[in-house]
Amino acid sequence: MESEQIQVYQKESLELVLRKMMSRALDGCIITDLSVIRWLTGFSGSSARMLVTPEKSWLFTDFRYQEQAAQEVTAVETVIAADGFEAELGSGRYYLGETVALQSDKVTWHEATRFIELFHGRQRVVPVDSFFDEFRMVKNGIELMRMRRAAAIGEQVLEGVLSMISPSVTELDIATEITYQHKKLGAESDSFEPIVAGGARSAMPHARPSEACFKPGELIVIDTGCVVEGYASDQTRTVALGNISDEARTVYRIVQEAQELGIASARCGMVAKELDAVVRRYIADHGYTEEFGHGLGHGVGLDVHEEPRISAKGEHELRENMVFTIEPGIYLPGKFGVRIEDTVLMGPHGVTPLQQFTKELIEL
């Protein structure tokens, strides 16, 4: 039943793409983004290109993925391109029309120039940017199911590793255990390298785990996510090892309240930057303006960072079944940082976090 529903969603997605192509008078579209290819076809290999036309669409891959593509791809025809995608395009077997779109934001300059040379002026190459975002931002039932599974695994792993934290272990120890447990519980992979940072290093929003041991009195930021059947999760909690300073407690409370305000304020029809402004204003009113320097959140799906961007520049309108993070933070260089993050699903009357892990300060 699930496989049949997946095929329906893939067909609907391809129809949306074709309608948009027709509205822009595009005769063909070359897709180089593996996430878009997986969204349209289910193909999870690391080598693929796709050609979409009103008459027919094809997935091109190589011999290594012949069996995999046969198992995963039903929405379009698969071509095993023995001599490469460019040779297939130049073979004359595919009608490209007069105007071909190329993902300018997802192709190397080298590959783009090769395509242009290949067409020899027969086709006009039109660069398109963020062409698929408006469709991918709104998740279907299968996507949401997979994201809930990823969120559940992530929460289980987070809860498990907290009991391991002590002065005798390092950030790398915890990060490595997170990766191991994600896979052991059924995830394909981490959705990004786990962030585990204690003490002054917690003031680095994207700190890489180090060999530093945890020290009593420190705050520890743990930012993790995993991938289940292609779809990502993302969650951050900040915990304390032993007794922390009054300043750290105050900052933690401000971030906690700001994150809860973001969840309570999100509504369909808001522009993303409006939600960012609500939370940013709250943090600034408590005396921390420069210390919250990143966006409030980002979309999550096949990519752990995708549209809509919930930031001061985010222009997308928030719509039902969008999935994005709400993750305010305050970072005091040389001292500590605090970030609290949930991935949330937009419903008709507001958002619901996919994670339910406590946001009260955990003191280990």
Secondary structure as the mmCIF struct_conf table of DSSP 4:
data_model
#
loop_
_struct_conf.conf_type_id
_struct_conf.id
_struct_conf.beg_label_comp_id
_struct_conf.beg_label_asym_id
_struct_conf.beg_label_seq_id
_struct_conf.end_label_comp_id
_struct_conf.end_label_asym_id
_struct_conf.end_label_seq_id
HELX_RH_AL_P HELX_RH_AL_P1 GLU A 2 SER A 23
TURN_TY1_P TURN_TY1_P1 ARG A 24 ALA A 25
BEND BEND1 ASP A 27 ASP A 27
STRN STRN1 GLY A 28 ILE A 31
HELX_RH_AL_P HELX_RH_AL_P2 LEU A 34 THR A 41
BEND BEND2 SER A 46 SER A 47
STRN STRN2 ARG A 49 VAL A 52
BEND BEND3 PRO A 54 GLU A 55
STRN STRN3 SER A 57 THR A 61
HELX_RH_3T_P HELX_RH_3T_P1 PHE A 63 TYR A 65
HELX_RH_AL_P HELX_RH_AL_P3 GLN A 66 GLU A 72
BEND BEND4 ALA A 75 VAL A 76
STRN STRN4 GLU A 77 ILE A 80
TURN_TY1_P TURN_TY1_P2 ALA A 82 ASP A 83
HELX_RH_AL_P HELX_RH_AL_P4 PHE A 85 LEU A 89
TURN_TY1_P TURN_TY1_P3 GLY A 90 GLY A 92
BEND BEND5 TYR A 94 TYR A 94
BEND BEND6 GLU A 98 GLU A 98
STRN STRN5 THR A 99 GLN A 103
TURN_TY1_P TURN_TY1_P4 SER A 104 ASP A 105
BEND BEND7 LYS A 106 VAL A 107
HELX_RH_AL_P HELX_RH_AL_P5 TRP A 109 PHE A 119
TURN_TY1_P TURN_TY1_P5 HIS A 120 GLY A 121
BEND BEND8 ARG A 122 GLN A 123
STRN STRN6 ARG A 124 VAL A 128
BEND BEND9 ASP A 129 SER A 130
TURN_TY1_P TURN_TY1_P6 PHE A 131 PHE A 132
HELX_RH_AL_P HELX_RH_AL_P6 ASP A 133 ARG A 136
TURN_TY1_P TURN_TY1_P7 MET A 137 MET A 137
STRN STRN7 VAL A 138 VAL A 138
HELX_RH_AL_P HELX_RH_AL_P7 GLY A 141 LEU A 162
TURN_TY1_P TURN_TY1_P8 SER A 163 MET A 164
BEND BEND10 SER A 166 SER A 166
TURN_TY1_P TURN_TY1_P9 PRO A 167 SER A 168
BEND BEND11 VAL A 169 VAL A 169
STRN STRN8 THR A 170 THR A 170
HELX_RH_AL_P HELX_RH_AL_P8 GLU A 171 LYS A 184
TURN_TY1_P TURN_TY1_P10 LEU A 185 GLY A 186
BEND BEND12 GLU A 188 GLU A 188
STRN STRN9 SER A 189 ASP A 190
BEND BEND13 SER A 191 PHE A 192
HELX_LH_PP_P HELX_LH_PP_P1 GLU A 193 PRO A 194
STRN STRN10 ILE A 195 GLY A 198
HELX_RH_3T_P HELX_RH_3T_P2 GLY A 199 ALA A 203
BEND BEND14 MET A 204 MET A 204
TURN_TY1_P TURN_TY1_P11 PRO A 205 HIS A 206
HELX_LH_PP_P HELX_LH_PP_P2 ALA A 207 PRO A 209
BEND BEND15 GLU A 211 GLU A 211
HELX_LH_PP_P HELX_LH_PP_P3 ALA A 212 ALA A 212
STRN STRN11 CYS A 213 CYS A 213
HELX_LH_PP_P HELX_LH_PP_P4 PHE A 214 PHE A 214
TURN_TY1_P TURN_TY1_P12 PRO A 216 GLY A 217
STRN STRN12 GLU A 218 THR A 224
STRN STRN13 CYS A 226 VAL A 228
TURN_TY1_P TURN_TY1_P13 GLU A 229 GLY A 230
STRN STRN14 TYR A 231 ALA A 232
STRN STRN15 GLN A 235 LEU A 241
BEND BEND16 GLY A 242 GLY A 242
HELX_RH_AL_P HELX_RH_AL_P9 ASP A 246 SER A 265
TURN_TY1_P TURN_TY1_P14 CYS A 268 GLY A 269
STRN STRN16 VAL A 271 VAL A 271
HELX_RH_AL_P HELX_RH_AL_P10 ALA A 272 ASP A 285
TURN_TY1_P TURN_TY1_P15 HIS A 286 GLY A 287
BEND BEND17 THR A 289 THR A 289
TURN_TY1_P TURN_TY1_P16 GLU A 290 GLU A 291
BEND BEND18 HIS A 294 HIS A 294
BEND BEND19 LEU A 296 LEU A 296
STRN STRN17 GLY A 297 GLY A 299
BEND BEND20 GLY A 301 HIS A 305
STRN STRN18 GLU A 306 ILE A 310
BEND BEND21 SER A 311 SER A 311
TURN_TY1_P TURN_TY1_P17 ALA A 312 LYS A 313
HELX_LH_PP_P HELX_LH_PP_P5 HIS A 316 HIS A 316
STRN STRN19 GLU A 317 GLU A 317
HELX_LH_PP_P HELX_LH_PP_P6 LEU A 318 LEU A 318
TURN_TY1_P TURN_TY1_P18 GLU A 320 ASN A 321
STRN STRN20 MET A 322 MET A 322
STRN STRN21 VAL A 323 ILE A 326
STRN STRN22 GLY A 329 LEU A 332
TURN_TY1_P TURN_TY1_P19 PRO A 333 LYS A 335
STRN STRN23 PHE A 336 ARG A 339
STRN STRN24 GLU A 341 GLU A 341
STRN STRN25 ASP A 342 GLY A 347
TURN_TY1_P TURN_TY1_P20 PRO A 348 HIS A 349
STRN STRN26 GLY A 350 PRO A 353
BEND BEND22 LEU A 354 LEU A 354
BEND BEND23 GLU A 360 GLU A 360
HELX_LH_PP_P HELX_LH_PP_P7 LEU A 361 ILE A 362
STRN STRN27 GLU A 363 GLU A 363
#
